[in-house]
């Protein structure tokens, strides 16, 4: 039975209060929330802080366990846990990216990555946790390598987008980087051996792409499909040949599969593809919608 | 004799008054051309001097940084990671490639952009806040300090 035949309902469990300004982004800590390990969530805000919330095993409610403050001097725009959950990276409008480590009961800022000329919008760890990508309003995408001792080295600065880069996301199993921007395009970046990163594909309007700012992108569990959302009020599904991606030689081109329109009548800011195959979208029309693929695709 | 010379002199008189507009147009054009030839060259020289100074200053700044980094590497070859050493070398190649004597070479802006990018990447890794105050940043808002 496919997901489409079931009926789903979103139920609000709790409202977490504590931030003094808008909350821009949240991130679930990997390897938590099952097998007896309490779920942990990080949230970042315009109040320049990041809060870490933990679910109480007994009551099921989330409590604020830590406040990461006095580091960023402006809004923290997004946060991302490393795949192991050991590190938390936070991107801020103050042009820096901070990396935090859980030390005892608190979080310590172990590194600050500088380089962007202005607001950093998004960060993403690759699947192995060896690379970190950041992007920002200065139209560039930076790739950093994680070295022992929480040292970070800049591998490459990628120029190509002609406007503010809104989000970066690594492919779930290959070291291929995707970025989406205010310039309406999605770019795919791959390494040609030895730190030589360049754009191998651009998904623009001509390729059935978006006609306005692309705000977010998300991969399905197998990594052969991608969902993107945009200010043009649509969600688009893209696909690529899994075997070609995995073979790693040359890059597998991404093609437009379908466009979901008419569901939101305001900018769609956020999209995420769950492991079980549900696509969730959040838009300025104050609605969250859940999509599932029916048998015919 | 009278018949043939009269039409000529009549033509000449009328010619000059008929072509008044064209004559003055031409005169004005020539005047302007001559004037601008002088002032245009002067202005061009000023722009050339200014641009040349700015480019030279920026390239010199990068040359200085590379020289210091190279000296450090000579003293202790392990002071920087292999990636940084490679980047410095790449930056040096770019610097040498810059067509200093040929301002009309179209690659000047590309080479300069690549140089700036490499410089920022190296500084970011070395965690140094070296900033060349001369070149325009996309976020500039009159914040240049000396």
Interface residues (C-beta under 8 A of the other chain):
Chain A: X113 X114 X115 X117 X118 X138 X139 X142 X145 X147 X152 X153 X154 X155 X156 X157 X159 X195
Chain B: X81 X83 X84 X86 X113 X117 X120 X121 X122 X123 X124 X125 X127 X129 X137 X138 X139
